[in-house]
Amino acid sequence: MIYKLLPPNDERVLSGIAPFDIETFKKNEKDLTITDFCNNMFETMKNYGGIGLSANQVGKPYRMFVMGDNENIEKGKKWVCINPEITDMSKDLIRYKEGCLTFPFLFLDIERPQKIRVKYLDENLETKEEEMDGIVSRCYQHELDHMQGKVFTELVSKLKLDMALKKRDKEIK
Ligand code: ZN
């Protein structure tokens, strides 16, 4: 099942999400298991051509995101990250062009730590700890911002954002 992406000004996209709670999930989703839900998330993400998708981008109040499932990233590995955290990060920052399914065709150059150490629960609610680098690290950091209701347009100057928006409008035409 493909979920509908919410527009960038939707309250649910711009609000932080409470920690994942299995009882709330069961009450809301009825017969859907976490795995079923994640399959829908991956299907939605791929349908829109993304490599990461947070639950609040489709209006679901769960502190979780999915990422990966792309043949060019770690052989198509799929990540389900519930209650995600960053436990450590490298001091060196790196610039990288980011996109976001909530903002189609908008790309922003953003500086973030290159490597991170992370902790999250997988779809079986088992704790995972991992080191991430490159695009995986970048994607995780971007999705983690969504958990706090923060979107990537908040991370650049107004001037930079205006320029990127102009470029996007040209491309849409
Ligand atoms: Zn995003």
Residues whose N, C-alpha, C, O or C-beta is under 5 A from the ligand:
A	BS01	ZN	G99 C100 L101
